[in-house]
């Protein structure tokens, strides 16, 4: 994936000292959502129009979706009525079920937040990518995010909750939680949590996985509405609708 030049330096005073982030210049004006993974990046713009980052520019993708989840060649989308789609060879194909959110960051499985906020696990079948048997967990979250090994959710009170997600596709709720008033989040493959609160302030975890005592502010001078981490790259959407890309 070709990336814009990282130019601007942002200094953040954190609990662990001064943190410097190298970021690309902000660009665009009508972005509302970003998701990146496996070297791919998709965005949503005003009107739920979908674009994919390719060769230093955003390429339109057919379809209008409210949420997208990307992990390399595995790409899911959800429209405003809850229909779930899989992006295969440049086209969207409808799968089964109704959802609020799809999470496609794990290697052999994906997760779905159903219409009633309940979490389902979907084992991935490479031979039949549209075959999606949903396995219920009876655990409820308002938002969920996963890295390669770890998943976190935001409960109805805005607190972060660590989710136990074994390869058996049986989701369990752990006792690990972080109090706050969070609205969305993402999780890196090495277990770092990036969360946005109700004031559109971005936070990064001190520690990883279940060893996270607290979170610290990141880019406190910015208001962020969407966050996605892909390796050492942090994709951000600001309240002004611009895109930022930072090294972490």
For each residue, the residues with C-beta under 8 A, 3 or more apart:
1: 39 40 41 53 54
2: 54 55 56
3: 6 24 233 245
4: 24 25 27 56 245
5: 24 25
6: 3 22 23 24 245 246 247
7: 22 23 24 25
8: 22 23 24 25
9: 20 21 22 23
10: 20 21 23 219 221 222 246
11: 18 19 20
12: 18 19 20 21 217 218 219 220
13: 17 18 19 220
14: 17 18 19 216 217 218
15: 206 214 216
16: 19 206 216
17: 13 14
18: 11 12 13 14
19: 11 12 13 14 16 218
20: 9 10 11 12
21: 9 10 12 218 219 234 246 247 248
22: 6 7 8 9 246 247
23: 6 7 8 9 10 244 245 246 247
24: 3 4 5 6 7 8 27 244 245 246
25: 4 5 7 8
26: 238 240 242 243 244
27: 4 24 242 243
28: 31 45 58 241 242 243
29: 240 241 242
30: 45 46 241
31: 28 34 43 44 45 226 237 241 242 243
32: 44 45 46 225 226 237 241
33: 43 44 67 68 226 237
34: 31 41 42 43 44 226 227 228 235 236 237 243
35: 41 42 43 68 69 70 228 235
36: 40 41 42 53 70 228 229 230 233 235
37: 40 69 70 71 72 104 105 228 230
38: 70 71 72 73 74 230
39: 1 72 230
40: 1 36 37 52 53 70 71 72 73 75
41: 1 34 35 36 52 53 70 228 230 235
42: 34 35 36 50 51 52 53 61 68 70 75
43: 31 33 34 35 50 51 52 53 58 237 243
44: 31 32 33 34 48 49 50 51 65 66 67 68
45: 28 30 31 32 48 49 50 51
46: 30 32 49 241
47: 64
48: 44 45 64 65 66 79 80
49: 44 45 46 60 64
50: 42 43 44 45 60 61 62 63 64 65 68 77
51: 42 43 44 45 58 59 60 61
52: 40 41 42 43 58 59 61
53: 1 36 40 41 42 43 57 58 59
54: 1 2 57 58 59
55: 2
56: 2 4
57: 53 54
58: 28 43 51 52 53 54
59: 51 52 53 54
60: 49 50 51
61: 42 50 51 52 87
62: 50 91 92
63: 50 77 79 85 92
64: 47 48 49 50 79 80
65: 44 48 50 68 77 78 79 85
66: 44 48 78 79 80
67: 33 44 77 78 100 101 102
68: 33 35 42 44 50 65 75 76 77 78
69: 35 37 75 76 77 101 102 103 104 105 110
70: 35 36 37 38 40 41 42 74 75 104
71: 37 38 40 74 75 104 105 106
72: 37 38 39 40
73: 38 40
74: 38 70 71 104 110 124
75: 40 42 68 69 70 71 86 87 104
76: 68 69 84 85 86 87 102 104 110
77: 50 63 65 67 68 69 84 85 87 92 102
78: 65 66 67 68 82 83 84 85 99 100 101 102
79: 48 63 64 65 66 82 83 85
80: 48 64 66
81: 98
82: 78 79 98 99 100 115
83: 78 79 94 98
84: 76 77 78 94 95 96 97 98 99 102 112 132
85: 63 65 76 77 78 79 92 93 94 95
86: 75 76 92 93 95 129 130
87: 61 75 76 77 90 91 92 93
88: 91 93 129
89:
90: 87
91: 62 87 88
92: 62 63 77 85 86 87
93: 85 86 87 88 130
94: 83 84 85
95: 84 85 86 130 132
96: 84 132 134
97: 84 112 114 120 132 134
98: 81 82 83 84 114 115
99: 78 82 84 102 112 113 114 115
100: 67 78 82 113 114 115 117
101: 67 69 78 112 113 143 144
102: 67 69 76 77 78 84 99 110 111 112 113
103: 69 106 110 111 112 113 144 145 146 151
104: 37 69 70 71 74 75 76 110
105: 37 69 71 145 146 147 148 187
106: 71 103 109 110 111 146 148 151 165
107: 148
108: 123 124 167
109: 106 121 122 123 124 167 169
110: 69 74 76 102 103 104 106 121 122 124
111: 102 103 106 119 120 121 122 144 146 151 165 171
112: 84 97 99 101 102 103 119 120 121 122 134
113: 99 100 101 102 103 117 118 119 120 141 142 143 144
114: 97 98 99 100 117 118 119 120 134
115: 82 98 99 100
116: 140
117: 100 113 114 140 141 142 156
118: 113 114 136 137 138 139 140
119: 111 112 113 114 136 137 139 140 141 144 153 163 171
120: 97 111 112 113 114 134 135 136 137
121: 109 110 111 112 134 135 137 165 169 170 171
122: 109 110 111 112 132 133 134 135 169
123: 108 109 133 135 169
124: 74 108 109 110 129
125: 128 129 131
126: 129
127:
128: 125 131
129: 86 88 124 125 126
130: 86 93 95
131: 125 128
132: 84 95 96 97 122
133: 122 123
134: 96 97 112 114 120 121 122
135: 120 121 122 123 169 170
136: 118 119 120
137: 118 119 120 121 170 171 172
138: 118
139: 118 119 153 163 171 172 173
140: 116 117 118 119 155 156
141: 113 117 119 144 153 154 155 161 163
142: 113 117 153 154 155 156
143: 101 113 153 154 183 184 185
144: 101 103 111 113 119 141 151 152 153 154 163
145: 103 105 151 152 153 184 185 186 187
146: 103 105 106 111 150 151 152 165 187
147: 105 150 151 187 188 189 190 191 229
148: 105 106 107 189
149: 189 191 209
150: 146 147 162 165 187 191 208 209
151: 103 106 111 144 145 146 147 162 163 165 171 187
152: 144 145 146 160 161 162 163 185 187 193
153: 119 139 141 142 143 144 145 160 161 163
154: 141 142 143 144 158 159 160 161 182 183 184 185 195
155: 140 141 142 158 159 161 177
156: 117 140 142
157:
158: 154 155 180 181 182 183 197 198
159: 154 155 177 178 179 180 182
160: 152 153 154 177 178 180 182 185 193 195
161: 141 152 153 154 155 173 174 176 177
162: 150 151 152 174 176 177 209 210
163: 119 139 141 144 151 152 153 171 172 173 174
164: 171 172 173 174
165: 106 111 121 146 150 151 171 172
166: 169 170 172
167: 108 109
168:
169: 109 121 122 123 135 166
170: 121 135 137 166
171: 111 119 121 137 139 151 163 164 165
172: 137 139 163 164 165 166
173: 139 161 163 164
174: 161 162 163 164 210
175:
176: 161 162 210 212
177: 155 159 160 161 162
178: 159 160 205 212 214 215
179: 159
180: 158 159 160 195 197 203 215
181: 158 197 198
182: 154 158 159 160 185 195 196 197 198 203
183: 143 154 158 196 197 198
184: 143 145 154 195 196 225 226 227
185: 143 145 152 154 160 182 193 194 195 196 227
186: 145 193 194 227 228 229
187: 105 145 146 147 150 151 152 191 192 193 194 229
188: 147 191 192 193 194 229 231 248
189: 147 148 149 231
190: 147 208
191: 147 149 150 187 188 208 209
192: 187 188 204 205 208 229 248
193: 152 160 185 186 187 188 204 205 212 215
194: 185 186 187 188 202 203 204 205 218 227 229 234
195: 154 160 180 182 184 185 202 203 205 215 227
196: 182 183 184 185 200 201 202 203 224 225 226 227
197: 158 180 181 182 183 200 201 203
198: 158 181 182 183
199: 223
200: 196 197 223 224 225 239
201: 196 197 217 220 223 224
202: 194 195 196 217 218 219 222 224 227 236
203: 180 182 194 195 196 197 215 216 217 218
204: 192 193 194 215 216 218 248
205: 178 192 193 194 195 208 212 214 215 216
206: 15 16 212 213 214 215 216
207: 211 212 213
208: 150 190 191 192 205 211 212
209: 149 150 162 191 212
210: 162 174 176
211: 207 208
212: 176 178 193 205 206 207 208 209 215
213: 206 207
214: 15 178 205 206
215: 178 180 193 195 203 204 205 206 212
216: 14 15 16 203 204 205 206
217: 12 14 201 202 203 220
218: 12 14 19 21 194 202 203 204
219: 10 12 21 202 222 224 236 246
220: 12 13 201 217
221: 10
222: 10 202 219 236 238 244
223: 199 200 201 238 239
224: 196 200 201 202 219 227 236 237 238 239
225: 32 184 196 200 237 238 239
226: 31 32 33 34 184 196 236 237
227: 34 184 185 186 194 195 196 202 224 234 235 236 237
228: 34 35 36 37 41 186 234 235
229: 36 147 186 187 188 192 194 233 234 235 248
230: 36 37 38 39 41 233 235
231: 188 189
232: 247 248
233: 3 36 229 230 245 246 247 248
234: 21 194 227 228 229 245 246 247 248
235: 34 35 36 41 227 228 229 230 243 244 245
236: 34 202 219 222 224 226 227 243 244 245 246
237: 31 32 33 34 43 224 225 226 227 241 242 243 244
238: 26 222 223 224 225 241 242 243 244
239: 200 223 224 225
240: 26 29
241: 28 29 30 31 32 46 237 238
242: 26 27 28 29 31 237 238
243: 26 27 28 31 34 43 235 236 237 238
244: 23 24 26 222 235 236 237 238
245: 3 4 6 23 24 233 234 235 236
246: 6 10 21 22 23 24 219 233 234 236
247: 6 21 22 23 232 233 234
248: 21 188 192 204 229 232 233 234
